[in-house]
Amino acid sequence: MLLYTLLLHLQISRLTALPATERLDFIEHELHGDGDMWEDDDAAMQQSAFSIPPPGEEGSEFSNAGAEGALFTIVHSMVGRRRHRIDMRTRHDRVQKQINGWGRQLPALKSAYLHWKVHGTPVEEASDLVAPTFSIMVYSFRGIRQEFFCSSAGSASINETLVLHGLIGSAPETPRVAFTFNFLETFRQLHRVCPRLSLDAVARTLHNLHQRPRKPYLTQQLSNAYDVYLSIQRAISADAQSALKRDPTIQAQLLCPPCMYRLEQEMPLQPSMLVACDGNNSLKLVDATFLAGDRRSDDRRLPSFRFLEPEVVDKFKDDVSNAAAAKTTRTSMPAPPSIDLPNTRTDEVPWIEAHELGRAFEQQVDACVERWRAAGSDAKKKTVELFAIAGVFLTVCRHGHVLIMCDMIRSGEL
């Protein structure tokens, strides 16, 4: 067969090299006799040899007038162009569409999660055997496997069926992978005691644990599923707090029982509570004006009374300047005469006036102002314009409970 193919291609190459007169003689020779030409299966390959112009006659169809361009224009206008649909879709609202999709399913997912926690995985009935089925890849610490599920009669989405079986998908509409709630809860508790443990590290651990090749996109899929799992937990916690009639104000007063819980007839302490507040500069957010492309839409807000939104923090942005102006006004007025007050518990605190500290303390203050920009004048405070958020500022009690936190926007510490 191979030899026959080589001989056939050799014959076609010879026919292609024939000039025009010899091609005509060959065709007349083939037509001589029965008047039929190339009835065998190789006729198409032989005929394709004559579709190529003879050597040296490639431009025989062109005229000396040179109107081939006009001919091409006329033919092209008659044939017409192939129309291509312009895709107007962009990826800047991809995250927002996922958020909206999960938001519509959240009440049903919360109910399905509570049903799974109480009753466990539902038992398949005879009617479920005729229901439509779907397969999905399930990830957990126990293994990575392909499982098949029957769509439940009362389920409005694929994820609701998965939640009834103790799983959550990575996409709101058509998930391809799912993660078990036991796996997500284990990561949640590990992350509490070790905040450095990231989702990427857990995704790599799954591949290494089950000896699978690494898939970089698994981290994003795990992140989507984990966000939905936390949303379900927050919704359940909000229902529990509402049933206990605990509004955000009451919850803030019960953050740390040793610091905030008060007994009847308890002696008040001075000070009543010890707190510490500080910020970091490692959780930065680059300003969108310095990034290429459109900013992705994301209207999510953290539903926690601990976290203050920027518009709440901006209410106090002028307090320092107003206090400085009021202090200047007070110093310009004559000081009132001193009055001896009776001894109280506040008199036991050893206060030291500034003029009593001496030159050594003034040198320390100067060094602090020089090294710490937030303690210096406004002229020395500079913020890196690249970052819209410089970090996170939080307040904790002496027992380590986070009392309140907010973003440092255009902070003067950098």
N, C-alpha and C positions, 0 to 999 in steps of 0.2 A: 504493500500500500504506500509506503514511504517513497519507494522508487518510482511508482506511478505518479505521485504528486510532484516529485522533482522533475520528471520528464514533461509533465503538463506545464509547469511554470517555465521550463526552458523553451517550450513551443510558443508560449504566450510572449515571452521576451523577444523571440525571433520575429513573430508577427508584428510586434510593436516597432521593430527596427526597419520594416519594409517601407519603401517609398510609396507614393500614391498610385503610380502605374502598376506596380507589382501587386498591390493590394487588390486592385480591380481584377487583374488576371486570376488571383487566388479565389475571389468571390465567383467569377464566371466558371472556374473549374469545379467549385463546389456545387454550383447550380446545374452543371451539365449532367444530364441523365434524367433523374426523376423530378427535377424542378423544386425540390425541397432542400432546405439548408439547415444544418446543425439541429438535428432532432435528438441527439444524445444528451446526457446530463452535463457534459462538459461544454456545451455550446455557449452558456452564459459567460464562462471564463474566456473562451476564444473571442466572443463578441466584444468583451470589455477591452481587449487589446486594440481593436479598431476605434474605440472611443477616444483614444489619445491621438493627437495630430501626428503626422509623419515627421521625422527629423528634418529640421530646417523650414518647416511650413507652419510653425505655431502661430504666426501673425497673418496668415492668409485671409482670415475673415475680417481684418481691420481695413478700413478705407484710407486713402491718402488725405481725404478731407478732414479727418480727425474729429468726428462727431460721436465717438464712443461714450464720452462723458454725458452728453445729452441723452443718448439712448439709455444709459444706465439710470439717469434721473427719471425718465419716462416709465421705464419698466418698474423701478422701485416705487414710484407713486401709484402704479396700477396694482402691484402686489400688496403694498401697505406694510406698515411696521407691525411688529408684534408688541402689543400693549402689555406693559408691566404695571401691576398694582403697586401704588406707593404706600408703603407701610408707615402709617402715622403714629404707631404705638411707640412709646418710650418706656424706659425702665425706671424712671424716677418715681413712679407711683406703684412699683411692684410690691414694696414693703407695705404700703398703705392698703393695697387690695388684700393682702394676706391678713392684715390686722382686722379689716372689715369682715372678711370671711370667718375668721375665728370668733369675732365678736357676736356674729349672728348665731353661732353654734354653742356659745358658752353656756347659756342656761340649760340646754339639753345635755351637754357634756357633764355639767355639774350633777344633774339628777342621775345620769347613768353611772357616774363615778360613785355616788353614795349607794346606789343599788348594788354595784359590784362589791363595795366594802362590806355591805350587810349580808348579801345573799351569795356572793361569789360568782363564778362563771356560770352562765345559764346552761341548762341541759338541753340538747337538741331534741326536738320533737319530730314526729312524722311529717308534719306540715312544712318543717324547715328543709326537708330534703328536696322539695320541688322549688324552693326559693332560689333566686339567683345567687351565685357564689362568686367570690373573688379571692385572689391570692395576694400575699404581701410578705415581704422579707422582715422577720422579727429579730431584733437585736436585744440581747440580755447578757448578763454574766454567765449564764448557763450554756449559751450557745447562740449561733446564728443559723436560722432555719427558715425555710419557706413554708408558710402555713396557709390553709384554705379556710374561709369563713363563709357562712350563710347570712345573707342580709336579714336582719330581724324584721318582723312585721311592723313593729312600732318605731323603728329607727328611721330618721329622716335623712341621715348621712352615713357615709362609710365610717367616719370617726366615732359616731355614736355606737355603732356596732362593735368597733374595736374597744371602746371604753368599757362596754359591758363584758368584754373578755379580758380586761386588765391591761389594755394597750392604748397607745395614743400615736397617731400618725404624724408625719413630718410636714404635711401640707393640708390645708383646709378642705380641698375638693377631691383631688385624686392622689392620695399618698402612695408612694412606692415602698417605703420602709416604715416600720413602727418600732416603738420601744416599750418595754414593760414598765408598769408603774413601780414595781419593786426595784428595778434598776435605777429609775429616776429618783426614787426616795433614798436609795443608798447613796447616790451621788450628792443629794441635797445635804444629808447629814455629814458626809465626808467634807464637803465644801465649807460647812459651818466651823469645823474644827481646824481645817486647813484651807484658808481662802486662796492660797496659791495654786491649788488644784484646779486646773482649767478644763473646759469642755474638750479642747483639743487633746489634752493629755488622756482623758478618759476614752475618747474615740480611738486614739492610738493603742490604748490598753486593750480594747475589745479586739482589734485586729491581731495584736501580738498574742493575746490569750487564746484565741481560737485559730491561730496560724493562718490568717487570711492576708492577702496583699492589701496594702494601705490604700484607702480611698479618700482623697483630700476633701471631697464634698460631704463626707459623713459628719464632719464637725458642724457644718451649717444645718444639716438635717437634725442633728441632736440638739442644737441650739433652738430651733423652731419648736421641737417637741417639748423641750424643757421649759420654754417660756409659757406654753399653753398649760403645762402641768402646774406651774406656779400660779397662773391666773385662776385655775380651778381651786387651788388651795386658798388663795386670797378670797375668792367668792364664798367658799364655805366658812372661812373665818369671819367674814363680814356678816353672814347670816347668824353665826353663833353670837357675835357681839351684839347684834340687834336684838336677838332673843333675850340676852341678859340685860338689855337696856343700857348699854355702855356706849356713849357717844365718844368722839375723839378726845374731848376734854377729860372725861373720866379715865379713858385709857392712858392718857399722858400722865395722869396723877398716880397710876398704878404700875409704872414702868419698873421701878426698883422698890420693892416692899421695905427693905431695911432703911432706905433714905426717905421715902415718901409716906409710908403708912404711919398714921398717928393713932395712938391709944387715947382713951378717955383719961382726963386728968394727967396727961403726960407733961412733964416740965419742958418748956420750949428751950431749944438749944441755940447758942450764938457762936458761930453761924449755924443755921438749921440744916445746911447741906453743903457738901464739898463737891465741886465740879471742876472739870478741866476742859479747855477748848483749844483746838489747834487745827491747822489745815495742812494739806500736803500738796505737792506740785508734781505728782506722778500720774494723776488722772486728768490729763489735758485733752481738750477737744479743739481741733483745728477749725478756724473760722471758715465758713462756707465760701466767702469771697475769694479765698486763696486756692480753692479747689476747682479743677476743670469739670465741666459738665453741669447738669442741673442737680440741685439738692434733692435727695430722696425725701418724699413726704412721710412723716411719722408723727402722729398726734397722740401717741401714748404718754400717759402720765403715771407716776408711781402713786398708787392709792394708799399712802401711808401718812399718818399724822406726824411722823418723825421728819419727813422730808419737806422742806419749804420750797415752793416754786419761786422762780425769779420775781414774779410780780408781787409776791408777799414780802420778799426781802427788800425790794425797792422802796417800800414804805418807810424804811429806816435809813435810807441812803444819805439824808441830810442831817441826821442827828449829831454827827461829830462837828460839822461846821456850825450848826446852830448852838451847840454847847460851847464851842470856842467863842462865838460872838457874845453869848450870854456871860461867859467868864470875863471877857474884856469889859463888858458893861459894869459888872460887879466890882472889878478892880478899880475902875475910875471913880466909884462912889466911896465916901469915907466909911471906914470900918465901924460897925456899931460897938458900943461899950461891952466889955466882957461881963458875963453874969455867972456867978458860981452856982452850979447845978448840984443837986444831991447825987450821991454815989449810986450808980446803977450797974447792971451787969456789963453794959458796954464800956464802962470806965475801966474794967479789968483788962481790956485789950491794950497792950503797950504801944501806943502810937508815937512816932518820932517825927518831929517837924523837919522840913527840908533843910532849914538853915543850921540844924544841929548835926548834920551828917558829915560835914567837912569836905575838904578838897578831894579826898580819895573817892568818895561816892560820886562826885561830879565827873571825875575822870572815867569811872565805869559807865555812867550815863552817856557820856560822849562816845565811848567805844561802842555801846549798844546802838546808838543812833547811826554811827558810821557803818556798822556791819549789817544791821537789820533795816532794810529799806522802809518797812511799814512804820518804824518808829521815827523816821526822818521827816523832813518837810515835804510838802506836796510837789515841790520842784524836783526832788530827787526820786520820786516814785515813778517808775517806768514799767510798763507792761509790754511784753512781747506781743506785737500786733498780730502775730501769726495765730495765736490761740484765743478762741472766744471764751473758753473756760479754762482757768489756770489750775484747778484742782477741786477738792472737796473740803469743806470746813464742817467740823462736827463738835459736839459737846457730849461728854461722858461723865458719869458719876464715879465715885471712888470704887464702886464695885464692877465697873466696866460696862454698864448698860448705856447704850447710845440713847441720849435724850432727844437730840435734834441735830439736823444736818442740812446743808445746802451747798450749792455750787458756788465756787469763787469765780465770778465773772469780772474780767478786767481787773484782777487783783493788783495791788501795788507792791506785792512782795517779790515779784519777778524782776 
